[in-house]
């Protein structure tokens, strides 16, 4: 990078000078290193014929084809829609063993709506019919006299025969403690079918397709060999693919993963984009080792009998099918091609780097002083000193320094680096070099064993003298006021010796160490990485008591406050509510606001429905109360009044509810799976532990109040209008280490907006209704506006395992960046340092244009 002072400086070319070392050993090492690179490329593409193809370009081209590294890859964006079909006949059995009437279950009975890419099929259930709010004895559970089915009254009541349990206020009778029926009541669900419609998009490539291919036979059923692209699956076949028995899983439920993998080549010349289906059981296969086996939840059907609210509680067992869509789409990109080719070419520099390392190592003072005198077989390595001098040139600062000293009774001379400060020449120590003689032309030359004299370019220095130290020993002293050049060296690289340059060299070394370390060590650049595939199930527990003028004394259990009963990776806990009782289809006055208050019928336009209206205007203006008139509407009457949110929260006791989170993870590339209920967690510990970041960091049971507290908020404040909390489970696994070290890390964060000054519709709420029939057979409903906290379980992380491919890619990229250190150091040495002109003169060798040189000679 020369300074551009004139046009001659602009039109000049700089190049490195290469030193060729004629050595059988180093030549062998070079070709071994090159063959390793060739073999690496050949193994990658899976063919041996590349070993016989001459030319690096051919190797690189074939290597590109294996993983399509010439393409720009983009992850798939997907939407999934499912449709389940099938009819099941169910025979329920009552306690005395008599069979009840047969029931027919269709899709509306055994499927439940799920958000996201999942669907649920009920395979078994337990019913508790005729429950109503009251007092009753608790059910004995696991040998305990008092369970947790309600709020204890403090009395001990008769349970069965002579058995007594604690009396509770709850939905009575309390659900019995019994196992799931065997065989499963809906065992015939094995023959149900599901149609999966999957639409995918690669936005960066503007490409969209779906898994239902043109000309598909809609009567097909998926078969791994005969119909691998059919999107209709028989449920029993899915479990057969994973080695499980559907009838066994149907008893207590489970989670099945349907994986759709898209590996799309979007280049026109090799276009291919088809789905590939695979299946995997995502929950614990061995129910004996799981404290909470299978998959189940509870929901209730509410009704009124003699104007008394009752419900049927149903504990549902079933199979949740998670559709996992992943993959990439690739298209040719010139930038990716150039990056890969450059990275591959840098591998061939490994041979030069390794040989340079050997030359520098075996020419060190340590080897000369301690290794060569003791090891006769290492003596041939002494030739590295000769190679080193041929390869490198050392440049020192200009200072009066004793450089070469010769004894008359020794064949070689000594190179020293000490100032002439009156020290005896007899005591000066240095480095032995070949002897120096003077030619007849007055030029110095080296006289080494078996070598001819080579004249130095520099004239004999003026500071040469003879000092008689002893009668038998003389030293020739060469003092050069402007530094020195090492004798008979070839300028392949220039080594500068000065304080400023030493700092630059140290920076250069540090930069190189940092560069390699940054590419390979901290981010595990030597590992193949895979993202986590996860399934989550949740189970809430807790009972709350309320007493209000509208609802009276009431017990709330899981079936009442968990709405809907199941979601994918989420759970909603109702903490507050506004109830509008006994609504019927009729006419009634609208709630007063700016748009509904009126004085005459002219203010009410018949048939109009506003954005915030509760119904359709009839065109009449009617009294709302004694002083205000509003427009009349046809709606569910009386209409809801949600102008005032109850405070404190109606279900403030939800702060003490607990939440069990079961998380099973899988890394497809490494076939590694694990769950957050660790192997060392016992049943006794899990029944008593509550998560604590310090004392119980791996307990999967969380107290709701603590979750909000860990996120830096107040549960009671959040419970009034609701919100969204994130439970983050981070899996960062190094699979080169023991599997026991792959552990979950929990963290908590509030996900909804908390800025009250700039917050439209704060919190989290929705409406749902319970429908009844009154004594006259007319339809009624109770409308509930539910406020609460939605807990989103967010599972993320990655796993890494050693792989030669990413290791070589990162090493190659790191080696390519090592050149940055040389560029930066050259800038400092050649343009910033005080003696930059001196070092620039040593670094560059100017060669005239060959044709101009010939022209000049002919002119002469």
C-alpha positions in Angstrom: 0.0 0.0 0.0 2.4 2.7 -1.1 1.8 6.4 -0.8 0.4 7.9 -4.0 2.8 10.7 -4.7 3.0 10.4 -8.5 1.7 8.3 -11.3 4.6 5.9 -11.0 3.5 5.1 -7.5 0.0 4.4 -8.6 0.9 2.0 -11.4 3.1 -0.3 -9.4 2.4 -3.9 -8.2 3.4 -5.4 -4.9 4.0 -9.1 -4.5 5.4 -11.5 -1.9 8.7 -13.3 -2.6 8.5 -17.1 -2.2 11.2 -19.2 -0.8 11.4 -22.8 -2.2 13.0 -25.2 0.2 14.3 -28.4 -1.4 13.5 -30.9 1.4 12.1 -34.4 1.1 10.6 -34.2 4.7 8.8 -30.9 4.3 7.7 -31.8 0.8 6.1 -34.9 2.1 4.4 -33.0 4.9 3.0 -30.5 2.4 1.4 -33.2 0.2 0.0 -35.1 3.2 -1.7 -31.9 4.3 -3.1 -31.4 0.8 -4.3 -35.0 0.6 -6.2 -34.5 3.9 -8.0 -31.6 2.3 -8.7 -33.6 -0.8 -10.0 -36.5 1.3 -12.2 -34.2 3.4 -13.8 -32.9 0.3 -14.2 -36.4 -1.2 -15.7 -37.9 1.9 -18.2 -35.0 2.1 -19.6 -35.7 -1.3 -19.6 -39.5 -0.6 -17.6 -40.6 -3.7 -14.1 -42.0 -4.1 -13.7 -41.0 -7.8 -12.7 -37.4 -6.8 -9.4 -38.8 -5.5 -8.4 -39.3 -9.2 -9.7 -35.9 -10.4 -6.9 -33.4 -10.9 -7.6 -29.8 -10.0 -8.9 -28.1 -6.9 -11.7 -26.4 -8.7 -13.3 -29.8 -9.5 -13.1 -30.9 -5.9 -14.7 -27.7 -4.7 -17.5 -28.0 -7.3 -18.4 -31.5 -6.3 -18.3 -30.6 -2.6 -20.7 -27.8 -3.2 -23.3 -30.2 -4.6 -23.6 -32.4 -1.4 -25.1 -29.8 0.9 -25.9 -27.2 -1.8 -23.6 -24.7 -0.2 -23.9 -22.5 -3.2 -27.5 -21.7 -2.2 -29.0 -19.1 0.1 -31.0 -21.1 2.6 -34.3 -19.9 4.3 -36.3 -21.6 7.0 -39.9 -22.6 6.2 -42.9 -20.6 7.3 -45.9 -22.9 7.8 -49.6 -23.1 8.6 -51.4 -26.3 9.5 -55.1 -27.4 9.4 -56.4 -30.8 10.5 -59.7 -32.7 10.0 -60.4 -35.8 12.0 -63.0 -38.4 10.9 -64.4 -41.5 12.6 -67.2 -42.9 14.8 -66.8 -44.8 18.0 -69.2 -46.8 20.1 -68.7 -46.5 23.9 -70.0 -48.8 26.6 -69.9 -47.2 30.0 -69.9 -49.3 33.1 -71.4 -48.1 36.5 -70.0 -49.2 39.9 -72.2 -52.3 40.3 -70.9 -53.8 37.1 -74.1 -53.4 35.1 -73.5 -51.9 31.6 -75.3 -48.7 30.8 -76.8 -47.7 27.5 -74.4 -47.6 24.6 -73.2 -44.1 23.3 -72.1 -43.1 19.9 -69.2 -40.6 19.8 -68.5 -38.5 16.7 -66.0 -35.8 15.9 -67.8 -33.2 18.0 -67.6 -35.4 21.1 -64.1 -36.7 21.1 -62.1 -33.7 19.6 -61.4 -30.5 21.5 -60.3 -27.2 19.9 -56.6 -26.5 20.2 -54.6 -23.4 19.2 -51.5 -23.8 17.0 -50.4 -26.9 15.1 -52.1 -29.6 17.3 -55.2 -31.6 17.6 -56.6 -33.7 20.4 -58.5 -37.0 20.3 -60.2 -38.3 23.5 -59.6 -42.1 24.0 -60.7 -42.6 27.6 -62.6 -40.7 30.3 -64.0 -40.7 33.9 -67.3 -39.0 34.7 -68.6 -37.5 37.9 -72.2 -36.6 37.4 -74.7 -34.4 39.3 -72.1 -32.2 41.1 -73.4 -29.2 42.9 -72.0 -26.6 45.3 -72.3 -28.0 48.9 -70.7 -29.9 51.8 -69.4 -33.5 51.5 -66.7 -35.8 52.8 -63.3 -35.6 51.0 -62.2 -38.7 49.0 -59.3 -40.7 50.4 -56.3 -40.3 48.2 -53.0 -42.3 48.6 -53.8 -43.3 52.2 -54.4 -39.7 53.4 -57.4 -39.0 55.5 -57.8 -35.5 54.1 -57.2 -34.6 50.4 -57.5 -31.3 48.5 -60.9 -31.5 46.7 -62.3 -28.4 48.4 -62.0 -26.1 51.4 -62.1 -27.8 54.7 -64.9 -26.9 57.1 -63.0 -28.2 60.2 -65.3 -31.2 60.7 -64.6 -34.9 60.2 -67.4 -36.6 58.4 -68.3 -40.3 57.6 -67.0 -41.3 54.2 -67.6 -45.1 53.7 -68.6 -47.4 56.4 -66.4 -46.7 59.4 -64.0 -44.6 57.4 -64.0 -40.9 58.0 -62.5 -38.0 56.1 -62.4 -34.2 56.4 -65.6 -32.5 55.4 -65.1 -29.9 52.6 -67.0 -27.2 50.8 -66.8 -28.1 47.2 -68.6 -29.4 44.1 -70.2 -32.5 45.6 -69.9 -35.5 45.2 -66.1 -35.2 44.9 -64.5 -37.0 42.0 -63.6 -40.5 43.0 -59.9 -41.6 43.1 -60.0 -44.3 40.5 -57.8 -45.4 37.6 -58.6 -45.0 34.0 -60.8 -47.8 32.5 -59.0 -50.7 30.9 -59.3 -51.2 28.0 -59.8 -47.6 26.9 -63.5 -46.7 26.3 -62.7 -45.3 22.8 -60.2 -48.0 21.9 -61.7 -47.9 18.4 -60.1 -44.5 17.8 -57.3 -46.5 16.4 -59.2 -46.6 13.1 -59.9 -42.8 13.0 -58.2 -40.9 10.2 -56.8 -37.4 10.1 -56.3 -35.2 7.1 -53.4 -32.7 7.5 -53.3 -29.7 5.2 -49.9 -28.0 5.4 -49.2 -24.8 3.4 -45.6 -23.5 3.4 -43.9 -20.3 2.2 -40.4 -19.2 1.6 -40.8 -15.3 1.6 -37.2 -14.6 0.6 -37.6 -16.8 -2.5 -41.3 -15.9 -3.2 -42.2 -19.5 -3.3 -45.4 -21.2 -1.9 -46.7 -24.7 -2.0 -48.6 -27.3 0.0 -48.5 -31.0 0.9 -51.6 -31.9 -1.0 -50.1 -32.5 -4.5 -52.1 -32.1 -7.7 -54.0 -35.2 -8.8 -54.0 -36.7 -5.2 -56.3 -39.6 -4.6 -58.4 -38.4 -1.7 -59.2 -42.1 -0.7 -55.5 -42.9 0.0 -54.0 -43.6 3.4 -50.4 -42.9 4.3 -48.0 -45.8 3.9 -44.2 -45.3 4.3 -43.5 -47.3 1.2 -46.6 -47.4 -1.0 -48.1 -43.9 -0.3 -45.3 -41.7 1.2 -46.9 -38.5 0.1 -50.5 -39.1 1.1 -51.6 -36.6 3.8 -54.3 -38.8 5.3 -53.1 -40.8 8.3 -54.7 -43.6 10.3 -54.1 -43.0 14.0 -53.1 -46.6 14.8 -50.5 -46.6 12.0 -48.7 -43.6 13.5 -48.0 -45.5 16.7 -47.0 -48.6 14.7 -44.3 -46.5 13.0 -42.8 -45.5 16.3 -43.0 -49.1 17.8 -45.8 -48.3 20.2 -49.2 -50.0 20.7 -52.2 -47.7 20.3 -54.4 -49.6 22.7 -51.8 -49.2 25.5 -51.3 -45.5 24.9 -55.1 -44.9 24.7 -55.6 -45.8 28.4 -53.8 -42.9 30.0 -53.1 -40.8 26.9 -49.9 -39.4 25.4 -48.3 -37.0 22.9 -47.4 -38.0 19.4 -45.3 -35.9 17.0 -46.0 -35.8 13.3 -43.0 -34.3 11.6 -43.2 -32.8 8.2 -39.7 -32.1 6.8 -39.3 -29.8 3.7 -35.9 -29.9 2.0 -36.6 -27.8 -1.1 -34.2 -27.1 -4.0 -35.7 -24.1 -5.7 -33.2 -23.9 -8.5 -34.9 -24.2 -11.9 -32.4 -26.9 -13.1 -32.8 -29.2 -10.1 -36.2 -28.1 -8.7 -37.5 -30.4 -6.0 -39.9 -29.6 -3.1 -41.8 -32.5 -1.5 -42.7 -33.2 2.1 -41.2 -36.1 4.1 -43.2 -37.5 7.0 -41.9 -39.1 10.1 -43.3 -39.8 13.6 -42.1 -39.7 17.1 -43.5 -40.2 20.6 -42.9 -37.0 22.5 -44.0 -37.9 26.0 -42.7 -40.5 28.4 -43.0 -43.9 26.9 -42.6 -45.8 30.2 -45.5 -44.7 32.4 -44.0 -46.6 35.4 -41.2 -44.1 35.6 -43.4 -41.1 35.3 -45.1 -39.5 38.3 -47.8 -38.0 36.0 -48.1 -40.5 33.2 -49.9 -39.9 29.9 -52.0 -36.8 29.0 -55.2 -35.8 30.7 -57.2 -32.8 31.8 -60.6 -31.9 33.3 -63.6 -30.0 32.0 -67.2 -29.6 33.0 -70.6 -29.5 31.4 -72.9 -27.1 33.3 -76.7 -27.4 33.5 -79.6 -26.4 35.7 -82.0 -28.7 37.5 -84.9 -27.1 39.4 -83.1 -23.8 39.1 -80.0 -25.2 40.8 -76.7 -25.1 38.9 -75.2 -28.5 38.5 -72.4 -29.9 36.4 -70.9 -33.1 35.1 -67.1 -33.3 35.6 -65.2 -35.2 33.0 -61.6 -36.3 33.4 -60.4 -36.8 29.8 -57.6 -39.0 28.7 -56.4 -38.8 25.2 -53.7 -38.3 22.6 -52.4 -34.9 21.5 -50.9 -34.9 18.1 -48.4 -32.1 17.5 -47.6 -31.3 13.9 -44.0 -30.2 13.7 -43.1 -28.5 10.4 -39.5 -27.7 9.7 -37.0 -27.5 6.8 -35.3 -25.1 4.5 -35.6 -23.8 0.9 -32.4 -23.0 -1.0 -31.7 -21.1 -4.2 -28.5 -20.3 -6.0 -26.7 -17.2 -4.6 -23.3 -15.9 -5.9 -22.3 -14.5 -2.6 -22.7 -17.9 -0.8 -20.7 -19.5 -3.6 -17.8 -17.0 -3.3 -17.8 -17.4 0.5 -17.5 -21.2 0.4 -14.9 -21.3 -2.4 -12.8 -18.8 -0.4 -13.1 -20.8 2.8 -12.1 -24.0 1.0 -9.1 -22.5 -0.7 -7.8 -21.3 2.7 -7.4 -24.9 3.8 -4.4 -25.3 1.5 -2.6 -22.7 3.5 -2.5 -25.2 6.4 0.5 -27.0 4.9 2.6 -23.7 4.7 1.5 -22.7 8.2 2.5 -26.1 9.7 5.9 -26.2 7.9 6.7 -22.7 9.0 5.9 -23.7 12.5 8.3 -26.6 12.4 11.1 -24.4 10.9 10.6 -21.7 13.5 10.4 -24.3 16.3 13.5 -26.4 15.4 15.6 -23.3 14.7 15.0 -21.9 18.2 17.7 -21.4 20.9 16.1 -24.1 23.0 16.6 -26.8 20.4 20.2 -25.6 19.6 21.2 -25.6 23.3 19.4 -28.6 24.7 18.1 -30.9 22.1 20.7 -31.2 19.3 23.7 -31.8 21.7 21.9 -34.7 23.5 20.0 -36.3 20.6 22.1 -37.5 17.7 19.0 -38.5 15.6 17.8 -34.9 15.8 21.0 -33.5 14.3 19.5 -33.4 10.7 16.9 -31.0 12.1 19.7 -28.5 12.5 19.2 -27.7 8.8 16.1 -25.7 9.9 18.4 -22.9 11.0 19.7 -22.7 7.4 16.1 -22.7 6.1 15.1 -20.1 8.6 17.9 -17.8 7.4 16.9 -18.3 3.8 13.3 -17.5 4.6 13.4 -14.6 7.0 15.3 -11.3 7.1 15.6 -9.5 10.4 15.8 -5.7 10.5 16.9 -3.8 13.6 16.8 -0.2 14.6 19.8 1.9 13.8 22.1 1.9 16.8 25.8 1.3 17.5 25.8 -2.4 18.2 28.4 -5.2 18.2 27.2 -7.5 15.5 29.8 -10.0 14.4 32.8 -11.3 16.4 35.4 -13.9 15.1 38.0 -15.9 17.0 41.2 -16.7 15.1 41.1 -20.3 16.2 37.5 -20.9 15.3 36.1 -21.5 11.8 32.7 -19.7 12.5 31.8 -16.2 13.6 29.5 -15.1 16.3 26.5 -12.7 16.0 25.8 -10.7 19.1 23.4 -7.9 20.0 25.1 -5.9 22.8 26.1 -2.3 22.9 29.8 -1.4 23.1 29.8 -0.1 26.6 33.3 -1.1 27.6 32.5 -4.7 28.2 35.3 -7.1 27.3 34.9 -8.7 23.9 36.2 -12.0 25.5 33.0 -12.2 27.6 30.5 -11.2 24.9 28.2 -14.1 24.0 26.3 -14.5 20.8 24.9 -16.8 18.2 27.2 -19.0 16.0 26.9 -18.4 12.3 29.0 -19.5 9.3 32.4 -17.9 9.0 32.9 -14.6 7.2 35.7 -14.0 4.7 36.6 -11.1 2.5 36.8 -11.5 -1.2 39.5 -10.0 -3.4 36.9 -7.3 -4.3 36.7 -6.2 -0.8 33.2 -7.7 -0.3 32.3 -9.9 2.7 31.1 -13.4 2.1 30.1 -16.4 4.2 32.2 -19.6 4.3 30.1 -22.4 5.5 30.7 -26.2 5.3 30.2 -27.4 1.7 29.1 -24.0 0.4 30.8 -21.6 -1.9 31.5 -18.0 -1.0 28.6 -15.7 -1.6 29.3 -12.0 -1.8 27.3 -9.7 0.3 25.7 -6.7 -1.4 26.8 -4.3 1.2 30.4 -3.0 1.1 32.8 -3.7 3.9 31.7 -1.5 6.8 34.0 1.2 8.0 33.8 0.0 11.6 35.7 -3.2 11.2 38.7 -3.7 13.4 40.9 -6.2 15.1 41.1 -6.5 18.8 43.9 -8.6 20.4 42.2 -10.1 23.4 44.6 -12.8 24.2 47.9 -14.0 22.5 46.0 -17.0 21.1 42.6 -15.6 20.2 41.6 -12.7 18.1 38.1 -11.3 17.4 37.0 -9.4 14.3 34.5 -6.8 15.2 32.0 -5.4 12.7 30.2 -2.2 13.9 27.6 -0.9 11.6 26.0 2.4 12.4 22.9 1.8 10.3 21.7 -1.6 11.5 22.5 -4.8 9.6 21.2 -7.4 7.3 21.5 -11.1 8.1 24.1 -12.6 5.7 22.9 -14.6 2.7 19.2 -14.4 3.5 16.3 -14.4 1.0 13.7 -11.7 1.7 10.6 -13.9 1.9 9.5 -12.1 5.1 10.9 -9.2 7.0 11.3 -9.3 10.8 11.7 -5.9 12.3 13.3 -5.5 15.7 12.4 -2.4 17.5 10.4 -1.4 20.5 7.5 0.0 18.5 7.5 -2.9 16.2 7.6 -5.4 19.0 4.4 -3.9 20.4 2.8 -4.2 16.9 4.0 -7.8 16.7 2.5 -8.6 20.1 -0.8 -7.1 18.9 -0.6 -9.2 15.8 0.0 -12.3 17.8 -2.9 -11.4 20.1 -5.2 -10.7 17.2 -4.4 -14.1 15.7 -5.0 -15.9 19.0 -8.3 -14.1 19.5 -9.4 -14.7 15.9 -8.9 -18.5 16.1 -10.4 -18.7 19.6 -13.4 -16.6 18.7 -14.1 -18.8 15.7 -13.6 -22.2 17.2 -13.8 -22.2 21.0 -16.4 -20.0 22.8 -19.4 -20.5 20.5 -18.5 -24.2 20.0 -17.6 -23.6 16.4 -16.3 -27.1 16.2 -19.7 -28.6 16.8 -22.7 -29.4 14.7 -25.7 -27.6 16.2 -29.4 -28.5 16.3 -32.4 -26.6 17.6 -34.7 -28.1 20.2 -38.0 -29.8 19.4 -40.3 -29.6 22.4 -43.6 -30.7 23.8 -45.3 -29.2 26.9 -48.1 -30.3 29.1 -49.4 -28.4 32.1 -51.5 -29.2 35.2 -52.8 -26.6 37.6 -54.0 -27.2 41.1 -55.7 -25.1 43.7 -59.1 -24.2 45.1 -60.5 -20.7 45.7 -63.5 -19.5 47.7 -65.7 -16.4 46.9 -68.8 -14.9 48.4 -70.6 -12.2 46.4 -74.1 -10.8 46.1 -74.5 -12.2 42.6 -73.0 -15.7 43.0 -73.2 -16.2 46.7 -70.8 -18.6 48.4 -69.0 -20.5 45.8 -66.0 -22.9 45.4 -63.8 -22.6 42.3 -61.7 -25.6 41.2 -59.6 -26.4 38.1 -62.6 -27.1 35.9 -64.0 -23.6 36.7 -60.9 -21.3 36.3 -58.8 -23.0 33.7 -60.3 -21.9 30.3 -60.1 -23.5 27.9 -59.2 -26.8 29.5 -56.2 -27.3 27.3 -54.0 -25.2 25.0 -50.7 -25.8 23.2 -47.8 -24.5 25.3 -50.1 -22.2 27.2 -52.4 -22.1 30.2 -55.0 -19.5 31.2 -55.9 -19.0 34.9 -59.0 -16.8 35.5 -58.4 -14.3 38.3 -61.2 -11.8 37.9 -64.6 -11.8 36.2 -67.8 -9.8 35.4 -70.9 -12.0 35.5 -74.2 -11.2 33.7 -76.8 -13.8 34.8 -79.9 -15.2 33.2 -79.6 -13.6 29.7 -82.3 -14.4 27.2 -82.9 -13.3 23.6 -85.2 -10.2 23.9 -85.2 -6.4 23.7 -83.8 -4.1 26.4 -82.2 -0.7 26.8 -78.5 -0.3 25.8 -75.8 0.7 28.4 -75.5 4.5 28.5 -72.6 6.1 26.7 -72.0 8.9 24.2 -73.6 7.0 21.3 -76.6 5.4 23.1 -78.1 8.1 25.3 -81.2 9.6 23.6 -84.2 11.8 24.1 -86.5 10.8 21.2 -86.8 7.9 18.8 -85.3 10.0 16.1 -81.9 9.6 17.8 -82.1 5.8 17.4 -81.7 4.4 13.8 -83.5 1.1 13.4 -81.3 -1.7 12.3 -78.0 0.0 13.2 -75.2 -1.9 14.9 -72.2 0.1 16.1 -68.7 -1.2 16.8 -69.3 -1.3 20.6 -73.0 -2.1 20.5 -74.5 -5.1 22.4 -77.2 -5.6 19.8 -79.2 -4.2 16.9 -81.2 -1.0 17.5 -85.0 -1.2 17.3 -85.5 2.5 16.6 -87.0 3.2 20.0 -85.7 5.4 22.8 -86.6 3.8 26.2 -85.8 4.5 29.9 -82.6 2.9 31.2 -83.3 4.2 34.8 -85.3 7.0 36.3 -83.2 9.8 34.8 -81.5 8.4 31.6 -82.9 7.1 28.4 -81.0 4.9 25.9 -81.7 3.3 22.6 -83.4 -0.1 22.7 -81.6 -3.1 21.2 -82.4 -6.7 20.3 -79.8 -8.7 22.1 -79.0 -11.1 24.9 -80.7 -9.2 27.7 -80.0 -7.7 30.2 -76.9 -6.5 28.4 -73.4 -6.6 30.0 -72.2 -3.7 32.0 -68.4 -3.9 32.1 -67.6 -0.3 33.0 -66.2 -1.2 36.4 -63.7 -4.0 36.9 -63.8 -5.6 40.4 -60.9 -4.6 42.6 -59.3 -6.4 44.3 -59.5 -9.4 42.0 -62.4 -11.8 42.5 -60.1 -14.8 42.6 -57.2 -13.2 44.4 -56.4 -16.6 46.1 -55.1 -17.8 42.7 -51.7 -16.4 43.9 -51.3 -19.7 45.8 -52.3 -22.0 43.0 -49.5 -24.3 41.7 -48.6 -25.2 38.1 -46.8 -28.4 37.1 -44.9 -28.0 33.7 -43.9 -31.2 31.9 -41.5 -30.6 29.1 -40.0 -33.2 26.9 -37.3 -32.2 24.4 -35.7 -33.8 21.4 -32.7 -33.0 19.2 -33.4 -34.8 15.8 -29.9 -34.6 14.5 -28.4 -36.4 17.5 -31.4 -38.5 18.4 -31.1 -37.1 22.0 -34.2 -36.7 24.2 -34.7 -35.6 27.8 -37.4 -34.2 30.0 -37.4 -31.5 32.7 -38.4 -34.0 35.4 -34.9 -35.2 36.0 -34.0 -38.9 36.7 -32.9 -38.1 40.3 -36.3 -36.5 41.2 -38.3 -38.8 43.3 -42.1 -39.0 43.8 -41.8 -37.8 47.4 -39.8 -34.8 46.4 -42.1 -33.9 43.5 -45.1 -33.9 45.7 -43.6 -31.4 48.2 -41.2 -29.2 46.2 -41.9 -25.7 44.9 -39.6 -24.0 42.4 -37.0 -21.7 44.0 -34.1 -20.3 42.0 -31.7 -20.9 44.9 -32.9 -24.0 46.8 -34.9 -25.9 44.2 -33.8 -24.8 40.7 -35.0 -28.0 38.9 -38.4 -28.4 40.6 -41.0 -28.3 37.7 -43.8 -27.1 40.1 -44.3 -23.3 40.3 -46.4 -21.1 42.6 -48.2 -18.6 40.4 -47.5 -15.7 42.8 -43.8 -16.4 42.7 -43.7 -16.6 38.9 -45.0 -13.0 38.7 -42.7 -11.9 41.5 -39.7 -13.3 39.7 -40.6 -11.2 36.8 -40.6 -8.1 39.0 -44.4 -7.5 39.3 -47.2 -7.9 41.8 -49.6 -10.7 41.3 -52.5 -8.9 43.0 -52.1 -5.9 40.7 -51.8 -8.1 37.6 -54.8 -10.2 38.6 -57.3 -7.3 38.4 -57.1 -6.8 34.6 -55.0 -9.9 33.6 -51.8 -10.2 31.6 -49.5 -12.5 29.8 -46.5 -14.2 31.6 -43.7 -16.1 29.9 -42.2 -19.1 31.5 -38.9 -19.6 29.6 -37.2 -23.0 29.6 -33.7 -22.8 28.2 -31.9 -25.9 27.1 -28.3 -25.3 26.2 -26.7 -28.8 25.8 -23.1 -29.7 25.0 -23.5 -33.4 23.9 -19.7 -33.9 23.9 -20.1 -34.0 27.7 -22.2 -36.2 29.9 -26.0 -36.2 29.3 -26.6 -35.5 33.0 -25.1 -32.0 32.4 -27.9 -31.1 30.0 -30.2 -29.3 32.4 -33.2 -26.9 32.0 -32.8 -23.3 33.1 -36.0 -21.4 34.1 -36.6 -17.7 33.7 -39.7 -15.5 33.8 -40.8 -12.5 32.0 -44.0 -10.4 31.6 -44.9 -10.4 27.9 -47.8 -7.9 27.6 -47.7 -4.1 27.6 -47.2 -2.5 31.0 -47.2 1.2 30.0 -50.5 2.4 31.4 -50.2 5.8 29.7 -50.0 4.3 26.2 -52.0 1.1 26.6 -55.2 0.4 24.7 -57.2 -2.5 26.1 -54.8 -3.3 28.9 -54.4 -6.7 30.5 -55.9 -9.9 29.1 -59.6 -10.8 28.9 -62.2 -12.6 26.8 -65.9 -13.7 27.1 -67.5 -17.1 27.3 -71.0 -18.3 28.2 -72.7 -21.1 29.9 -76.0 -22.1 28.3 -79.1 -23.5 30.2 -82.8 -24.1 29.8 -85.2 -22.5 32.3 -88.2 -24.3 33.7 -90.3 -23.2 30.7 -87.7 -24.7 28.3 -86.5 -21.3 27.1 -82.7 -21.0 26.4 -80.7 -18.9 28.9 -77.1 -18.2 29.4 -74.7 -16.8 31.9 -72.2 -14.4 30.3 -68.8 -14.2 31.9 -66.1 -11.7 31.0 -63.0 -13.4 32.2 -59.8 -11.5 33.3 -56.8 -13.6 34.0 -53.2 -14.5 33.4 -52.1 -16.5 30.4 -48.9 -18.4 31.0 -46.9 -19.1 27.8 -44.3 -21.8 28.2 -41.5 -20.8 25.8 -39.0 -23.6 25.2 -35.8 -22.7 23.3 -32.2 -23.7 23.1 -29.7 -25.7 21.1 -27.4 -28.7 21.4 -24.0 -29.1 19.9 -21.8 -32.1 19.2 -18.4 -32.4 17.6 -18.4 -32.7 13.8 -15.5 -32.4 11.4 -17.4 -30.3 8.9 -18.1 -27.2 11.0 -14.6 -27.5 12.5 -12.9 -27.3 9.2 -15.2 -24.5 7.9 -14.5 -22.4 11.0 -10.8 -23.1 10.9 -10.7 -22.2 7.3 -12.6 -18.9 7.9 -10.3 -18.1 10.8 -7.2 -18.7 8.8 -8.5 -16.4 6.1 -9.0 -13.7 8.6 -5.4 -14.0 9.9 -4.4 -11.9 7.0 -6.1 -8.9 8.6 -3.4 -8.9 11.3 -0.7 -8.5 8.7 -2.5 -5.7 7.0 -3.1 -3.8 10.3 0.5 -4.3 11.4 1.8 -3.2 8.0 -0.2 0.0 8.3 1.3 0.8 11.7 4.9 -0.1 10.7 5.0 1.5 7.3 2.8 4.6 7.8 2.6 5.4 11.5 6.0 4.7 13.1 8.8 7.2 13.3 11.2 5.1 11.2 8.6 4.1 8.7 10.8 5.0 5.7 13.6 2.7 7.0 11.2 -0.3 7.4 9.5 0.4 4.1 12.9 0.3 2.4 13.6 -3.1 4.0 10.1 -4.5 3.1 9.9 -3.6 -0.6 12.1 -4.6 -3.4 11.7 -2.6 -6.6 12.1 -4.4 -10.0 12.0 -2.4 -13.1 9.7 -3.3 -16.0 11.5 -6.0 -18.1 10.8 -4.3 -21.5 11.9 -0.9 -20.2 15.0 -2.5 -18.9 15.7 -4.1 -22.3 15.1 -0.8 -24.0 17.5 0.9 -21.7 20.2 -1.7 -22.4 19.8 -1.4 -26.1 20.0 2.4 -26.0 23.3 2.0 -24.2 
